[in-house]
Amino acid sequence: MNLLLGRHTGPVWQVAWAHPKFGHILASCSYDGKVIIWKEQQPASAGWAKIKEHSLHTASGTSLPPVHSIPFLHSSTAMSKSC
């Protein structure tokens, strides 16, 4: 499958799929410091929509640190983020 999710401004390091019981949901994390949660639209040909975006806060106004890993937890919709 080829998928273009154009909301990141840096290389995407990882994508993770949620457990199927939550529907077609995936997360992407990037060098740009963002974690974005996506949901497949119905019908599937409609593509994917961003449902949540998280960026780390920087007090000094410098660029965000990259996010390297974004696994879903098995028992809930919560996510664990590793920098």
C-alpha contacts under 8 A as a table, 3 or more apart, distances in Angstrom:
res1	aa1	res2	aa2	distance
5	L	8	H	7.62
5	L	48	W	7.71
6	G	9	T	7.94
8	H	11	P	7.43
8	H	12	V	7.30
8	H	30	S	6.80
8	H	32	D	6.69
8	H	34	K	7.18
9	T	32	D	5.85
10	G	30	S	6.12
10	G	31	Y	5.19
10	G	32	D	4.89
11	P	30	S	5.67
11	P	31	Y	5.53
11	P	32	D	7.36
12	V	15	V	7.75
12	V	28	S	6.79
12	V	29	C	5.77
12	V	30	S	4.16
12	V	31	Y	6.37
13	W	28	S	7.68
13	W	29	C	5.93
13	W	30	S	5.23
13	W	31	Y	6.85
13	W	67	V	7.58
13	W	68	H	5.63
13	W	69	S	7.11
14	Q	28	S	5.83
14	Q	29	C	5.66
14	Q	30	S	7.20
14	Q	68	H	6.81
14	Q	69	S	6.04
14	Q	70	I	6.97
15	V	26	L	6.72
15	V	27	A	5.43
15	V	28	S	4.37
15	V	29	C	6.57
15	V	70	I	7.13
16	A	26	L	5.44
16	A	27	A	5.24
16	A	28	S	6.62
16	A	70	I	6.60
16	A	71	P	5.86
16	A	72	F	6.78
17	W	24	H	7.68
17	W	25	I	6.05
17	W	26	L	4.33
17	W	27	A	6.53
17	W	72	F	7.25
18	A	22	F	6.62
18	A	23	G	7.59
18	A	24	H	7.20
18	A	25	I	5.47
18	A	26	L	5.72
18	A	27	A	7.84
18	A	72	F	5.98
18	A	77	T	7.59
19	H	22	F	5.87
19	H	23	G	7.44
19	H	72	F	7.96
19	H	74	H	7.04
20	P	23	G	5.18
20	P	24	H	6.54
22	F	25	I	7.08
22	F	77	T	7.66
23	G	39	K	7.94
24	H	39	K	5.85
24	H	40	E	5.52
25	I	37	I	7.10
25	I	38	W	5.59
25	I	39	K	4.56
25	I	40	E	6.50
26	L	37	I	5.86
26	L	38	W	5.29
26	L	39	K	6.63
27	A	35	V	6.85
27	A	36	I	5.58
27	A	37	I	4.42
27	A	38	W	6.05
27	A	70	I	7.02
28	S	35	V	5.70
28	S	36	I	5.36
28	S	37	I	6.61
28	S	70	I	7.09
29	C	33	G	7.28
29	C	34	K	5.85
29	C	35	V	4.54
29	C	36	I	6.58
29	C	67	V	5.65
29	C	68	H	6.49
29	C	69	S	6.58
29	C	70	I	6.32
30	S	33	G	5.72
30	S	34	K	5.79
30	S	35	V	6.82
30	S	66	P	6.06
30	S	67	V	5.45
30	S	68	H	6.62
31	Y	34	K	7.52
31	Y	65	P	7.19
31	Y	66	P	4.05
31	Y	67	V	5.91
31	Y	68	H	7.25
32	D	64	L	6.38
32	D	65	P	7.10
32	D	66	P	5.59
32	D	67	V	7.55
33	G	55	S	5.91
33	G	56	L	6.51
33	G	64	L	5.01
33	G	65	P	5.22
33	G	66	P	4.30
33	G	67	V	5.22
34	K	53	E	6.86
34	K	54	H	5.64
34	K	55	S	4.64
34	K	56	L	7.18
34	K	66	P	7.58
34	K	67	V	6.82
35	V	53	E	5.79
35	V	54	H	5.17
35	V	55	S	6.53
35	V	67	V	7.38
35	V	70	I	7.71
36	I	50	K	6.81
36	I	51	I	7.69
36	I	52	K	5.76
36	I	53	E	4.44
36	I	54	H	6.38
37	I	50	K	5.94
37	I	51	I	5.68
37	I	52	K	5.07
37	I	53	E	6.36
38	W	48	W	6.21
38	W	49	A	5.50
38	W	50	K	4.55
38	W	51	I	5.56
38	W	52	K	7.22
39	K	48	W	5.51
39	K	49	A	5.46
39	K	50	K	6.55
39	K	51	I	6.58
40	E	44	A	6.44
40	E	46	A	7.86
40	E	47	G	5.96
40	E	48	W	4.35
40	E	49	A	6.40
41	Q	44	A	5.67
41	Q	45	S	7.72
41	Q	46	A	5.58
41	Q	47	G	5.65
41	Q	48	W	5.49
41	Q	49	A	6.64
42	Q	45	S	7.20
42	Q	46	A	6.17
42	Q	47	G	7.87
43	P	46	A	5.64
44	A	47	G	5.86
50	K	53	E	7.41
55	S	64	L	7.64
56	L	64	L	6.47
56	L	65	P	7.68
57	H	64	L	7.49
58	T	61	G	5.69
58	T	62	T	6.50
58	T	63	S	7.50
58	T	64	L	6.62
59	A	62	T	7.78
65	P	83	C	7.78
66	P	83	C	6.74
67	V	70	I	7.73
67	V	81	K	7.62
67	V	82	S	6.63
67	V	83	C	4.83
68	H	82	S	6.36
68	H	83	C	5.55
69	S	81	K	6.16
69	S	82	S	5.15
69	S	83	C	6.73
70	I	79	M	6.99
70	I	80	S	6.06
70	I	81	K	4.85
70	I	82	S	6.36
71	P	79	M	6.16
71	P	80	S	5.71
71	P	81	K	6.82
72	F	77	T	7.08
72	F	78	A	6.53
72	F	79	M	4.57
72	F	80	S	6.25
73	L	76	S	6.03
73	L	77	T	6.86
73	L	78	A	6.02
73	L	79	M	5.53
73	L	80	S	6.67
74	H	77	T	7.93
